[in-house]
Amino acid sequence: MKKSVNIAIGVIVVAGVLVTAGAWYTGKRLEGALGDAIQQGNQQLQAAFVGHEGKASVELLSLDRHFFTSTAHYKLNVQDPKFNDGKPVELLFVDNIEHGPLPWSRVKSLQLVPVMAASNMQIEKNAFSEKWFAMTNGQPPLTGHFSMGYDRAALGRVDLLPFEFNDQTGAFKFSGFTLNASGSGDGQKLEANGVLGSVDVTATSEEGPVHLTLKDFTFNTGGTKGQSGFYLGHTDAKIASAEFQAAGQPAVQLKDFVNTSLLQEVEGNLNAQVTYDIGNVSFDGNNIGAMQMLWKFGNFDIASTQALMKLYQEKVQPQAQAAAAVGETYTPHLSPADQALVQAEVSKLLAAKPHIELEKLSLKTASGESQFNLSMDLGNPSALDQPGAELLKQLLTQLNAKLVLSKPMIKDLAALRAKSAGLTDPAAIAQQADAAAESVGGMAVMLQLGKVEGDNIVSSLQYANDVVNFNGVKMSAQQFAAAMMGKFVMFNGGQ
C-alpha cells in the first residue's frame, strides 16, 4: 500500500515538474510565435485589401510574460475612405494567455491534448468602441478563445454579442454571430464555419424607409492551399430567409437559399463549380417559384489566371471604384506595358482551352419549369487583331445552347402579373394567362426563334468551325448574326 502511495506521489511530482517546465518553455517561445502569427495575419490583410483604397494591420503593443500566464495587448488599425468618414479606426484588444502544455481552462473542459498556449481575447473600450460597449450593456461585444499547438496549428472561436440601435439614419438589430476556425501552422490548411441568427436593418432615405432582413445564415468552408496559391476545397452557405423592400416598393423575399462551390487543381489547371439554389422567390407576398443556377469552369491555366487576377486587383479595380465614387462611367486605362501583359497572359490562358458551362439556369413555378443551358470551349487564336469572323472561328471552338420555356410556367407568371395589376376576376386572370403563353409561342414560331413542342417552346443553337445550327437550320456565323439583327429590327418595328 505504502509503495503504491509513493508511486502515485512520484507520478504527481513528475507531472508537476513537466507542466512547470512546459510552462517555462512556452513562455520563452510565446513571443516568437505571436510575432509570426501577427506577421502572417498582416500579410493576409494586405492581400485582402489589394485593389481597395483601404488598408488594415495588427500591431502587438506589449507582452507581459509571467511563469504560467502572459498578457498581450494588440491594436487593429483600419483605414477606409468609405468608413468612419475616412478617419482611421483603432480597436484595442487584450489577450490573457495561459501557457501550455496543459492550460487550466482546457483541463477544466477535459481538453487534455498538450498545446503551447490557450488564448482568451476580448476587445477593450476606447473612443471608437465605447458606443459598441454601451449597446451590449458594458460587456465586451467581441471575444475570442484560441489554442495554439507546438506545431503552430491554431483552433478557436470568435463570438459577437447581440446588439441593436436606433438613430436618425435608421435602425439595426443583430442577434450575434459565432465563428469557429482552425488552421495548420504553415497556413496550408484552413477550416471555418459560422452561424448568424438574424439581422434586421431599416435605413431612411428621401423616398422612404428601405428594409432588409436576414435569418439563419450559416456557412462552412475549408481547403488546402494548392500550387496555385488558391485554397482548394469547398464552401457552403445557407440562408433560411431574406427579404428586401425598397422605399415605396413591394417586398421581395427569398427562402432556403443555398450556395455551394468547389475549387480543384487538375493537371496544372483550375477547375471550379458554383451552384445557387433558391427554394422559393416571392414578390409582394405572392409565391413565384424556385430558382437554380449551376456553373462549371474547367482548364483555366493557373499562372495566367493568377497574373490576370493580380492585374485586375491592382490596376483595374481601383480605377473602377474611383469612377463609381464620383458617378462616372468607367473606362479602363492601362499602360502599353500592362496591355502587352494582358495580351500575353490571355494567350496563355486560352492555350489551355478553357471550358465554361452554365449547366442549368431554371425557374420552377407551381405548374411548370423552364430551363436554359450553355457550354463553350475556347481556343487560342493565332492573333487577336485579325478580322472578326476568323477571330471568332479560332477563339470559340464550340458552343451549345438550349432554351426550354414552359407554357404552364408562363401562365403562372402572367397570372401573377395580372393580380399585381389589380385584376381579381379568376376567369379574366386565366384568360390573360392563356393569351400570354400562346403569344410567346406564336412570336417564337413567327420569328423562327423556336419551336412549340407540346407544352414547351424550345430553341437550340450549336456552333463549331464557323457553322451555326440554329433550330435545325445551318448557316455561317456571319449569316446568323445578320438573321438575328433582322429579327431584332422586325420585333422592335412590331412593337
JOUR-V467916 format. One line per field, one symbol per residue. phi: phi as a letter, one per 40 degrees, with the letter a starting at -180 (. if undefined). psi: psi as a letter, one per 40 degrees, with the letter a starting at -180 (. if undefined). burial: + if it has 9 or more other C-alpha atoms within 8 Angstrom, else -. Layout:
phi=???
psi=???
burial=???
//
This chain:
phi=.cccccccccccccccccccccccccdcccccccccccccccccccccccgbccaaabbccaaccbcbaabbbbbbbbbaccbffgccbbbbbbbcbccccbdccccccgcbccbcabbbbacbcaccccccdccbfgcdcbbabbbbcccgcbaaabbbccaaabaccibabbchabbbaaacccgcbbbaaabbcabbbbbcacchcbbbbbbfcbaabaabccccgcccibabbbbcaabbbcdgbccbbbbfcbbbaabbbbfgbcbaabbbbbcabbbfgbccicbaabbbbagcdcccccccccccccbcdccccccccbgbccbcbbcdccccccccccccccccfcbbaccabbbbccbabbbbbababbbbccacbcddcccccccbcaabaabbcccccdccccccccccchcbcdcccccccccccccccccccccfcabcbgcbbbbbabbafgbbbbfgbcacccccccccccccccccccc
psi=ddddddddddddddddddddddddddddedddddddddddddddddddeheidiiiihhhdihhhadeiihihihhhhhheehffeiihhhiiihhhhiaegidddddefgehhidihhgiiiihaddedddddeffeihehiihiihieeeiihahhhhiiiiihaeeaihhheihhhhiiiideedhiiiiihhdihhhhhiideaihhhihhghiihiiihhadeeihhaihhhihdiihhhiheiiihhhifhhhiihhihhfeihiihhhhhhdhhihfehhdaiiihhihhifhhddddddddddddddddddddddddefihhhhhiiddddddddddddddddegihhhgdhhihhadeihiihihiihiihidiefiiddddddddgdihhihhhhhddddddddddddddeehehdddddddddddddddddddddefeiihgbeihhhihihhfehhhhfehiiidddddddddddddddddd.
burial=------------------++-+++-++--++-+-+--+--++--++--+-++-+++++++--+---+++++++++++++++--+-++++++++++++++++++--++-------+++++++++++--+++--+-++---++++++++++--+++++++++++++-----++++++++++++++++--+++++++++++++++++----++++++++++++++++++----+++++++++++++++++---+++++++++++++++---+++++++++++++++----+++++++++++++++-+++++--+++++++++++-++--------------+--+--++++++-++++++++++++++--++++++++++++++-------+-++++++++++++++++++++++++++-++---+----+++-+++-+++--+--++---++++---+++++++++-++++++---+++--+------+--------
//
